[in-house]
Amino acid sequence: EEEEEDEDEDDWWSKFYAAMGDKAKSQRQTGRDRLKIYSCELEALPEFEGLQDFCQTFPLYLPGGHSTGDDDPVGEFKGLFCIYPLPEDPAVSPPPRHFQQLPPSQPQKCLVRVYVVRAFDLPPKDRNRLCDPYVRISLGKKKLGQRDQYVPNTLEPVFGRLFEVTGTIPLEKDLRVTLLDYDVVPPDQEIGTTTIDLENRLLSRYRANCGLAARYRTTGPGCWRDQLPPSRILEHFAHTRGLPAPEFSAEGTAVTFGDQTILLSQFESYPPVHQHPGPPRERLALHVLHRCHLVPEHLETRTLYNSTQPGMEQGKVQMWVDVFPSSLGSPGPPVDITPRKPQRYELRCVVWNTRDVDMGDVNLIGQQMSDIYVMGWLDGLEEQRQRTDIHYRSLQGDGAFNWRFIFSFQCLAAEELCVLPRKEHFWSLDPTVRKVPPKLILQVWDNDKFSADDFLGVLELELSRLPQPAQQPQNCTPNPQGTPQSPWPWRGTRVPSQFSLFRQKRARGWWPCTVQDGNKRRLSGKLELSLELLTAKEAEERPAGRGRDEPNMYPKLLPPVRPEWSFLWLQAPLRTLRYGIWRQHRGRISLGLALLLLLVLLLTFVYATPGYLAMKLVNPLESWRFGGGQRH
């Protein structure tokens, strides 16, 4: 039931990407609402007899002209030549005539809806080896499509355009779809054109004028767009094939069609849970129609040709056409195929701590240490590069930061792709749009004052496929050999489960950063992070500053508690001696000072003893008197 509800909320593009087999962009779990994508023109499919099952098209040439030459046809003749075998017995009735039900002989006014989805494999037309294509539709003397609606700098444009035009068939039967390359100074170059015979689609018994949808819905995104409900279409189908009209039961859960009785329970084992399912009669009629080999809801791929290069393909366009005769009433609402618009997101990454980071320096007394800082950015948005403050003199690879990174980017949420519009040159008129997976890149560095900083490790996290973090740093130990399925080598053979930050919104834990060591990657440290993804509205409601700047909220980041010896030695040389030498060698230093004092005393005694002895020998009385020992 949840899958059905999700499909109700999907747009048309989810159905398109599901039909293309791209599950990441479709976000569709089931394939009940199917879309058939043909790799060629609808007329080229043998199962639909080239849409000439009712009558065939024969080109007309001037006298002396021929189709094998370079002569262009001056018109077309539509008809059918049939040879009937006559029975030998004259009493036997001849075979039935081919044309049992003829269409109206008068021209029909029709509403034509042209859906142009996308094009690909277009030839380059500009100096940058790209082109700026736009669509132009022509039917009779009517033309639609504007020059300013071009897609810049691409050979695979996504149009998502709907054109509505009225025409009189067969007087205006040839629909021309042309792709042109926009130029600053007209005229624009023609890329290629494809022509569709609308009359054949209207006359075909395969009902090619409007593809048969997979479901019947009265409202919503997948609303029924045809003029007639499925029950009326089934009656019309029986009439054109010379079959008796279908008979439905009072409840609409059973129908007798031909010599069969068909029940709705054969197709629906439980009541539909999607919104606006429509009455049982229409749902059953639609199921029966799907058995009649009619043209389904589809997308055809048409080849483009250019008159200046006849016979050479100029790319392909994916589209479909709906033709609605005005005599049958007004059609349903059109399908919304507007391309998805990117939304503004904000990624907040808080770097809490590091563990077991490689040592990049050696201090004066031979200890290995690092002055650690972390740098981060989003792939493709290097201009938003940010870095933490520096945790000085880390002796065991541990660092404390409590530092917030904030990255703003545009993303297609349904496809989970980051949109990067950027001008290739300063003289470029329009930006070139790239779509890449949103990837957070974090690098750990060792700060050096008098040389280049040392690279210690990197962590790359794709937001749509985040591996589950470890809750304790000791559990974040990778296996040096690695596993081929994971972006980095985790311990064991089981690859950690992945999740999308676009759905989970928040995550916190320990992730390993690695460094290239020869032909393999090895663990070079661990990062404790918290990730949070917000929409533009959520970010405005919950403001936060970079680093520990104001507004310091969500969460409030306090200054990190770092060891007393974590400081820059140039700013406090005496503290450097205290924590770098005294704390490590205070026993030896104390013993040395004591020995030095004894040595000074000994040297003083040795220096003073000869003079005192000489004075004693030369004048002992005087020395005795001066010593205060006179007798009375």
Salt bridges, closest charged atoms under 4 A:
GLU4 OE2 - ARG32 NH1 3.20
GLU4 OE1 - ARG215 NH2 3.09
GLU4 OE1 - HIS274 ND1 3.89
GLU7 OE1 - ARG28 NH1 3.53
GLU7 OE1 - ARG215 NH2 3.38
ASP8 OD1 - ARG217 NH2 3.25
ASP10 OD2 - ARG28 NH2 3.78
ASP11 OD2 - ARG340 NE 2.97
ASP22 OD2 - LYS25 NZ 3.96
ASP33 OD2 - LYS15 NZ 3.80
GLU43 OE2 - ARG201 NH2 3.07
GLU43 OE1 - ARG302 NH1 2.99
GLU76 OE1 - LYS173 NZ 2.85
GLU164 OE2 - ARG113 NE 2.87
GLU172 OE1 - LYS142 NZ 3.87
ASP174 OD1 - LYS173 NZ 2.84
ASP188 OD2 - ARG147 NE 2.70
ASP197 OD2 - LYS78 NZ 2.78
ASP197 OD2 - LYS173 NZ 3.34
GLU199 OE1 - LYS78 NZ 2.94
ASP226 OD2 - ARG207 NH1 2.66
GLU235 OE2 - ARG281 NH2 3.88
GLU268 OE2 - ARG283 NE 3.02
GLU268 OE2 - HIS287 NE2 3.25
GLU297 OE2 - LYS15 NZ 3.18
GLU297 OE2 - ARG225 NH1 3.93
GLU300 OE2 - ARG201 NH1 2.83
GLU300 OE1 - ARG302 NH1 2.83
GLU313 OE1 - LYS316 NZ 3.72
ASP322 OD2 - ARG225 NE 2.72
GLU346 OE2 - ARG348 NE 2.75
ASP356 OD2 - LYS526 NZ 3.17
ASP358 OD2 - ARG522 NH2 2.95
GLU383 OE1 - ARG422 NH2 3.65
ASP389 OD2 - ARG548 NH2 3.19
ASP389 OD1 - ARG562 NH2 3.06
GLU415 OE2 - ARG340 NH1 3.46
GLU416 OE2 - ARG503 NE 3.96
GLU460 OE1 - LYS439 NZ 3.73
GLU462 OE1 - ARG465 NH2 3.42
ASP517 OD2 - ARG522 NE 3.29
GLU528 OE2 - ARG508 NH2 3.27
GLU532 OE2 - ARG506 NE 3.23
GLU532 OE2 - ARG542 NH1 2.67
GLU622 OE1 - ARG625 NH2 2.22
